[in-house]
């Protein structure tokens, strides 16, 4: 749209999009420009949702809840984009297969149902004492399903376009997994903010405004004292923090490492999340909001996952990886607690975390292998889809190159023997071409 006046952009966008607005089944051939716009839209939606949610949790540790607070509005913009994309996928069938479409539709539905339930919960019960409440859990689950659908859609679809390089495919897929990790880790911000909230009370300079503390105390039916602040800040058992991060968080990093396939995938995703938290921290604190503990230990967990994939015996990898990752999580928390600040984490629970992670790691590798969701499977699929197009091109030009020429010759000779005088090019024309990028949708 270079050179287009600003006021004409909406009309130009509508003019571009209208030809694509046709009913279709999920999995239909998607033009390259539309595929790119759809997934840029998903990235934009998740960026806005992450920014809004990060601001929101800090907001709730300082002031009373407000339905129209700026963080809620920012999150709502991201949600509106996500809903619009969901409708496009569902109605047109572009950009997703059937499974990805169902994941996105169900995720959006769960998220939209959770919004009024959360509002009703706040109207009836006042503020939520924890980010782990059922209504909040529905928000996380809905977002996780949306992300799973977007991940699957990009993983299956991006390889069909020669213009999308392997590096770009890996970068976007890794970015979507970083959003997935952020969403899964989000409830643990309760403890990461709570530990510093309690420390601020002990210093005599609480981050929370008096009105928020008084409201929470009235809700609990007691006065404003340390016991009340402890229940407001850290209502979750200590065992939950490290156990959840060491099983759920690491499992997401394993899933990402298997699907992306790059050597330092897990470290990069964990590093991206930690870097984001380090970037948003001074912005929030500079704006007068409470600080949080940053989960630096996730860097060790990500590195442990990547190191585990250097183990040559695949059957031993989950066991070795679980040992390394559990040591990274609990050892990292121990070091972080001594050097900086870490939430309470019950170090004696590490055997339970180790046993659970071994089982979950084996399950992740079994599932991705069985469903063909590995990086190697993606490359094989791309090669298979590209091969018929290469055969067609060589047949039309009467040339033979590498293995494609051998396949084309066999197809031609088979057609000649079965159809008499039928030319070889006719056989090549019967080969179904791989899905390709087109500029306009088919009627």
Secondary structure per residue as TSV (DSSP state, phi and psi in degrees):
chain	resnum	aa	ss	phi	psi
A	1	X	-	360.0	25.1
A	2	X	T	-60.3	131.6
A	3	X	T	84.9	-3.0
A	4	X	-	-84.0	127.6
A	5	X	-	-58.4	147.5
A	6	X	G	-56.9	-40.4
A	7	X	G	-70.7	-16.3
A	8	X	G	-92.6	-8.1
A	9	X	H	-61.5	-45.9
A	10	X	H	-57.1	-42.6
A	11	X	H	-65.2	-38.5
A	12	X	H	-66.6	-38.9
A	13	X	H	-63.8	-43.4
A	14	X	H	-63.6	-41.5
A	15	X	H	-61.9	-37.1
A	16	X	H	-72.0	-38.6
A	17	X	H	-83.1	-30.8
A	18	X	H	-56.4	-41.6
A	19	X	T	-61.0	-23.2
A	20	X	T	-83.3	-14.4
A	21	X	-	-80.3	74.3
A	22	X	-	-130.4	147.0
A	23	X	-	-70.2	136.7
A	24	X	-	-159.0	160.6
A	25	X	-	-82.2	149.5
A	26	X	T	-58.8	138.7
A	27	X	T	99.0	2.5
A	28	X	-	-70.1	156.1
A	29	X	-	-60.2	127.3
A	30	X	-	-109.8	126.0
A	31	X	-	-58.3	146.9
A	32	X	H	-61.3	-43.8
A	33	X	H	-65.3	-35.5
A	34	X	H	-70.0	-42.3
A	35	X	H	-58.6	-43.4
A	36	X	H	-64.0	-43.3
A	37	X	H	-65.0	-41.6
A	38	X	H	-59.9	-45.5
A	39	X	H	-82.4	-23.7
A	40	X	H	-64.6	-36.6
A	41	X	H	-63.3	-42.0
A	42	X	H	-63.5	-42.6
A	43	X	H	-61.2	-42.7
A	44	X	H	-63.5	-42.1
A	45	X	H	-61.5	-44.7
A	46	X	H	-72.0	-32.1
A	47	X	H	-61.5	-46.5
A	48	X	H	-65.3	-40.0
A	49	X	H	-65.8	-39.8
A	50	X	H	-66.4	-45.1
A	51	X	H	-61.3	-44.0
A	52	X	H	-64.8	-43.2
A	53	X	H	-70.0	-36.2
A	54	X	H	-63.3	-42.4
A	55	X	H	-68.1	-36.7
A	56	X	H	-64.3	-46.1
A	57	X	H	-66.7	-36.0
A	58	X	H	-66.6	-38.5
A	59	X	H	-58.6	-43.0
A	60	X	H	-73.5	-13.1
A	61	X	T	-92.6	5.1
A	62	X	T	-123.0	-47.1
A	63	X	S	-122.3	166.0
A	64	X	-	-64.7	153.5
A	65	X	-	-65.6	145.5
A	66	X	-	-143.0	122.9
A	67	X	T	-59.2	-32.3
A	68	X	T	-103.7	25.1
A	69	X	-	-63.9	148.5
A	70	X	H	-51.9	-40.3
A	71	X	H	-61.0	-37.2
A	72	X	H	-65.6	-39.4
A	73	X	H	-66.0	-41.3
A	74	X	H	-64.1	-42.4
A	75	X	H	-63.7	-35.3
A	76	X	H	-65.4	-37.1
A	77	X	H	-61.3	-44.6
A	78	X	H	-61.6	-39.0
A	79	X	H	-65.4	-40.0
A	80	X	H	-62.0	-43.2
A	81	X	H	-61.8	-43.2
A	82	X	H	-62.7	-41.5
A	83	X	H	-64.4	-42.3
A	84	X	H	-61.3	-43.5
A	85	X	H	-65.0	-37.8
A	86	X	H	-60.5	-43.5
A	87	X	H	-63.4	-42.0
A	88	X	H	-62.1	-48.2
A	89	X	H	-59.9	-46.8
A	90	X	H	-65.4	-43.2
A	91	X	H	-78.4	-45.2
A	92	X	H	-90.4	-25.8
A	93	X	-	78.7	5.3
A	94	X	T	-79.9	144.5
A	95	X	T	81.3	-3.4
A	96	X	-	-146.1	155.2
A	97	X	-	-91.8	-176.5
A	98	X	H	-63.6	-42.3
A	99	X	H	-64.8	-45.5
A	100	X	H	-61.6	-40.2
A	101	X	H	-62.6	-42.4
A	102	X	H	-65.9	-40.8
A	103	X	H	-60.5	-44.6
A	104	X	H	-66.2	-44.5
A	105	X	H	-65.1	-46.7
A	106	X	H	-64.6	-41.2
A	107	X	H	-61.8	-44.4
A	108	X	H	-64.2	-40.4
A	109	X	H	-62.3	-45.8
A	110	X	H	-62.2	-41.9
A	111	X	H	-63.6	-44.4
A	112	X	H	-68.2	-33.6
A	113	X	H	-69.0	-35.6
A	114	X	H	-67.3	-29.6
A	115	X	H	-60.6	-55.5
A	116	X	H	-65.2	-32.7
A	117	X	H	-62.9	-39.3
A	118	X	H	-67.9	-40.1
A	119	X	H	-63.2	-42.3
A	120	X	H	-64.2	-41.3
A	121	X	H	-59.2	-42.6
A	122	X	H	-69.4	-36.5
A	123	X	H	-65.3	-37.9
A	124	X	H	-82.3	-45.0
A	125	X	H	-107.3	0.8
A	126	X	-	76.9	-144.0
A	127	X	S	-73.3	150.2
A	128	X	-	-76.5	135.4
A	129	X	S	-73.8	-21.3
A	130	X	-	-145.9	153.5
A	131	X	T	-74.2	-5.6
A	132	X	T	-92.8	14.8
A	133	X	S	-69.9	158.1
A	134	X	H	-58.1	-41.3
A	135	X	H	-66.5	-37.2
A	136	X	H	-68.1	-38.0
A	137	X	H	-59.5	-37.3
A	138	X	H	-63.5	-35.1
A	139	X	H	-63.8	-44.1
A	140	X	H	-66.4	-41.9
A	141	X	H	-65.0	-43.5
A	142	X	H	-61.1	-44.2
A	143	X	H	-64.4	-39.0
A	144	X	H	-62.3	-40.7
A	145	X	H	-65.8	-41.9
A	146	X	H	-59.5	-45.7
A	147	X	H	-64.4	-40.2
A	148	X	H	-60.9	-40.7
A	149	X	H	-66.1	-41.9
A	150	X	H	-65.4	-39.8
A	151	X	H	-61.5	-47.3
A	152	X	H	-63.7	-42.6
A	153	X	H	-61.2	-44.2
A	154	X	H	-69.0	-42.8
A	155	X	H	-59.3	-43.3
A	156	X	H	-81.8	-33.0
A	157	X	H	-94.2	-29.7
A	158	X	G	-67.8	-25.3
A	159	X	G	-73.6	-7.2
A	160	X	G	-82.6	-5.9
A	161	X	-	-117.6	119.2
A	162	X	T	-63.0	-27.2
A	163	X	T	-71.7	-19.9
A	164	X	S	-91.0	105.2
A	165	X	-	-71.5	165.8
A	166	X	H	-59.9	-40.1
A	167	X	H	-62.8	-41.2
A	168	X	H	-69.8	-38.8
A	169	X	H	-58.8	-45.1
A	170	X	H	-66.9	-38.9
A	171	X	H	-64.3	-47.1
A	172	X	H	-68.3	-41.7
A	173	X	H	-62.1	-42.6
A	174	X	H	-63.4	-38.1
A	175	X	H	-63.2	-41.4
A	176	X	H	-63.9	-37.9
A	177	X	H	-68.3	-32.3
A	178	X	H	-63.7	-40.2
A	179	X	H	-63.1	-38.6
A	180	X	H	-63.4	-43.2
A	181	X	H	-63.3	-42.9
A	182	X	H	-60.7	-43.5
A	183	X	H	-64.9	-42.0
A	184	X	H	-67.9	-36.3
A	185	X	H	-80.9	-13.0
A	186	X	G	-54.2	-44.4
A	187	X	G	-60.7	-22.5
A	188	X	G	-73.6	-9.5
A	189	X	H	-63.5	-23.1
A	190	X	H	-53.8	-48.5
A	191	X	H	-74.7	-34.0
A	192	X	H	-70.4	-33.5
A	193	X	H	-83.1	-36.2
A	194	X	H	-63.5	-38.6
A	195	X	H	-64.5	-35.3
A	196	X	H	-80.2	-29.2
A	197	X	H	-62.8	-44.8
A	198	X	H	-64.7	-39.8
A	199	X	H	-63.2	-36.6
A	200	X	H	-66.6	-35.2
A	201	X	H	-65.1	-42.8
A	202	X	H	-64.1	-28.8
A	203	X	T	-79.4	-10.6
A	204	X	T	85.1	12.3
A	205	X	-	-132.5	68.4
A	206	X	-	-62.7	140.3
A	207	X	S	-70.0	-36.6
A	208	X	S	-68.7	140.6
A	209	X	-	-67.4	150.4
A	210	X	H	-55.3	-36.1
A	211	X	H	-64.2	-36.8
A	212	X	H	-68.7	-43.7
A	213	X	H	-65.5	-40.1
A	214	X	H	-66.5	-40.2
A	215	X	H	-62.5	-46.5
A	216	X	H	-63.7	-39.1
A	217	X	H	-65.1	-42.9
A	218	X	H	-62.5	-38.4
A	219	X	H	-64.5	-35.5
A	220	X	H	-84.6	-10.5
A	221	X	T	74.1	36.7
A	222	X	S	-149.7	176.0
A	223	X	-	-81.6	171.3
A	224	X	S	-81.4	101.9
A	225	X	S	-142.6	-177.1
A	226	X	H	-64.0	-38.0
A	227	X	H	-61.1	-39.1
A	228	X	H	-66.7	-44.2
A	229	X	H	-64.1	-37.4
A	230	X	H	-62.3	-44.3
A	231	X	H	-68.0	-34.0
A	232	X	H	-70.6	-39.4
A	233	X	H	-87.1	-44.2
A	234	X	-	-131.0	67.7
A	235	X	-	-82.1	-6.1
A	236	X	S	-94.4	140.2
A	237	X	-	-55.6	144.0
A	238	X	T	-58.2	-29.9
A	239	X	H	-65.5	-22.3
A	240	X	H	-68.7	-41.4
A	241	X	H	-58.3	-60.2
A	242	X	H	-71.6	-34.9
A	243	X	H	-63.0	-44.0
A	244	X	H	-65.9	-47.4
A	245	X	I	-64.9	-37.2
A	246	X	I	-76.4	-17.2
A	247	X	I	-107.8	-59.8
A	248	X	I	-69.4	-48.9
A	249	X	I	-61.5	-45.6
A	250	X	H	-67.4	-37.4
A	251	X	H	-59.3	-38.8
A	252	X	H	-64.7	-40.5
A	253	X	H	-65.7	-36.7
A	254	X	H	-64.8	-46.2
A	255	X	H	-56.5	-45.4
A	256	X	H	-64.0	-42.4
A	257	X	H	-61.9	-39.9
A	258	X	H	-67.9	-43.4
A	259	X	H	-79.1	-38.9
A	260	X	H	-77.5	-44.8
A	261	X	-	84.0	-0.6
A	262	X	-	-83.1	152.9
A	263	X	T	-60.7	-43.4
A	264	X	T	-110.5	35.4
A	265	X	H	-60.5	-52.5
A	266	X	H	-63.7	-41.7
A	267	X	H	-62.9	-42.1
A	268	X	H	-65.2	-41.2
A	269	X	H	-67.9	-46.4
A	270	X	H	-61.7	-39.8
A	271	X	H	-65.2	-38.7
A	272	X	H	-63.7	-41.0
A	273	X	H	-67.4	-45.2
A	274	X	H	-63.6	-40.0
A	275	X	H	-62.5	-39.5
A	276	X	H	-62.2	-43.9
A	277	X	H	-63.3	-37.4
A	278	X	H	-68.4	-32.2
A	279	X	H	-74.3	-41.9
A	280	X	H	-75.8	-22.6
A	281	X	H	-58.8	-55.1
A	282	X	H	-67.9	-28.6
A	283	X	H	-65.9	-43.2
A	284	X	H	-70.9	-45.6
A	285	X	H	-64.0	-40.5
A	286	X	H	-63.7	-25.7
A	287	X	T	-86.6	6.0
A	288	X	T	91.4	12.1
A	289	X	-	-97.6	159.3
A	290	X	-	-64.4	151.8
A	291	X	-	-85.2	171.1
A	292	X	-	-136.7	158.9
A	293	X	-	-74.7	136.1
A	294	X	-	-96.7	132.6
A	295	X	-	-78.0	69.3
A	296	X	T	-62.5	-25.8
A	297	X	H	-61.1	-20.8
A	298	X	H	-63.4	-25.9
A	299	X	H	-62.2	-42.0
A	300	X	H	-67.3	-37.1
A	301	X	H	-63.6	-44.1
A	302	X	H	-63.8	-41.8
A	303	X	H	-63.9	-38.3
A	304	X	H	-62.4	-40.6
A	305	X	H	-61.8	-46.1
A	306	X	H	-65.6	-38.6
A	307	X	H	-64.7	-35.7
A	308	X	H	-62.9	-31.3
A	309	X	T	-77.1	-0.4
A	310	X	T	-86.9	-10.3
A	311	X	-	-67.9	121.6
A	312	X	S	-70.6	-26.4
A	313	X	-	-91.0	108.6
A	314	X	H	-60.7	-36.4
A	315	X	H	-66.9	-25.2
A	316	X	H	-89.2	-13.9
A	317	X	H	-59.7	-46.2
A	318	X	H	-60.8	-38.8
A	319	X	H	-67.2	-49.1
A	320	X	H	-64.2	-41.7
A	321	X	H	-64.6	-39.7
A	322	X	H	-64.1	-39.2
A	323	X	H	-62.4	-47.7
A	324	X	H	-63.9	-45.1
A	325	X	H	-68.2	-40.4
A	326	X	H	-63.8	-41.0
A	327	X	H	-63.2	-38.2
A	328	X	H	-64.6	-42.5
A	329	X	H	-68.2	-54.1
A	330	X	H	-74.7	-38.0
A	331	X	H	-67.3	-39.0
A	332	X	H	-64.9	-39.5
A	333	X	H	-66.2	-38.1
A	334	X	H	-61.5	-46.6
A	335	X	H	-66.2	-41.5
A	336	X	H	-65.3	-37.1
A	337	X	H	-66.2	-32.9
A	338	X	H	-81.4	-34.1
A	339	X	H	-91.2	-44.1
A	340	X	S	-119.5	-105.4
A	341	X	-	-156.1	139.7
A	342	X	-	-140.6	150.1
A	343	X	-	-67.4	159.7
A	344	X	-	-58.5	137.7
A	345	X	-	-141.8	4.6
A	346	X	-	50.5	75.8
A	347	X	G	-61.0	-24.0
A	348	X	G	-70.0	-7.7
A	349	X	G	-88.3	5.5
A	350	X	H	-60.7	-33.7
A	351	X	H	-61.6	-38.5
A	352	X	H	-65.2	-41.4
A	353	X	H	-63.5	-42.2
A	354	X	H	-62.4	-48.2
A	355	X	H	-62.4	-43.6
A	356	X	H	-65.0	-39.9
A	357	X	H	-67.9	-37.0
A	358	X	H	-58.0	-47.3
A	359	X	H	-63.2	-46.5
A	360	X	H	-66.0	-39.4
A	361	X	H	-63.6	-46.3
A	362	X	H	-58.0	-41.7
A	363	X	H	-64.1	-40.9
A	364	X	H	-63.2	-46.5
A	365	X	H	-67.3	-37.4
A	366	X	H	-65.2	-45.0
A	367	X	H	-65.3	-47.2
A	368	X	H	-65.3	-36.7
A	369	X	H	-68.1	-42.8
A	370	X	H	-67.1	-37.3
A	371	X	T	-91.5	2.8
A	372	X	T	65.9	41.4
A	373	X	-	-108.9	27.0
A	374	X	S	-95.0	164.1
A	375	X	H	-63.9	-38.2
A	376	X	H	-64.7	-40.5
A	377	X	H	-63.4	-36.8
A	378	X	H	-64.3	-43.7
A	379	X	H	-65.6	-39.2
A	380	X	H	-62.7	-42.0
A	381	X	H	-65.3	-41.5
A	382	X	H	-62.5	-40.7
A	383	X	H	-65.3	-40.5
A	384	X	H	-65.8	-39.6
A	385	X	H	-70.0	-31.0
A	386	X	H	-79.2	-27.9
A	387	X	H	-62.1	-45.7
A	388	X	H	-60.5	-36.6
A	389	X	H	-65.5	-38.8
A	390	X	H	-65.5	-40.0
A	391	X	H	-63.3	-40.9
A	392	X	H	-64.9	-41.8
A	393	X	H	-65.0	-41.2
A	394	X	H	-70.2	-34.2
A	395	X	H	-67.8	-40.0
A	396	X	H	-66.6	-34.2
A	397	X	H	-94.5	-0.6
A	398	X	T	66.2	29.7
A	399	X	-	-116.8	162.8
A	400	X	-	-131.9	127.4
A	401	X	-	-139.6	125.2
A	402	X	H	54.8	-144.9
A	403	X	H	-70.2	-29.3
A	404	X	H	-61.1	-34.9
A	405	X	H	-69.3	-35.9
A	406	X	H	-64.3	-44.2
A	407	X	H	-63.9	-40.3
A	408	X	H	-64.7	-39.0
A	409	X	H	-65.1	-41.2
A	410	X	H	-63.8	-42.0
A	411	X	H	-62.8	-41.2
A	412	X	H	-66.6	-44.2
A	413	X	H	-66.4	-36.4
A	414	X	H	-65.0	-39.7
A	415	X	H	-66.6	-38.6
A	416	X	H	-66.3	-40.2
A	417	X	H	-70.8	-29.8
A	418	X	H	-90.2	-20.2
A	419	X	H	-123.1	14.1
A	420	X	T	70.6	-109.8
A	421	X	T	-90.2	8.4
A	422	X	-	-63.8	129.2
A	423	X	-	-67.1	157.1
A	424	X	H	-63.3	-34.0
A	425	X	H	-64.6	-24.2
A	426	X	H	-66.1	-37.9
A	427	X	H	-66.0	-41.0
A	428	X	H	-64.1	-33.7
A	429	X	H	-70.9	-17.2
A	430	X	T	-82.2	-11.6
A	431	X	S	-71.0	129.7
A	432	X	-	-71.4	122.2
A	433	X	-	-71.4	157.0
A	434	X	-	-70.3	150.7
A	435	X	-	-54.4	132.1
A	436	X	-	-129.1	161.8
A	437	X	-	-75.9	133.2
A	438	X	-	-129.2	160.9
A	439	X	S	-87.9	-22.4
A	440	X	S	-136.5	150.9
A	441	X	-	-71.2	153.6
A	442	X	-	-79.9	147.1
A	443	X	-	-70.2	360.0
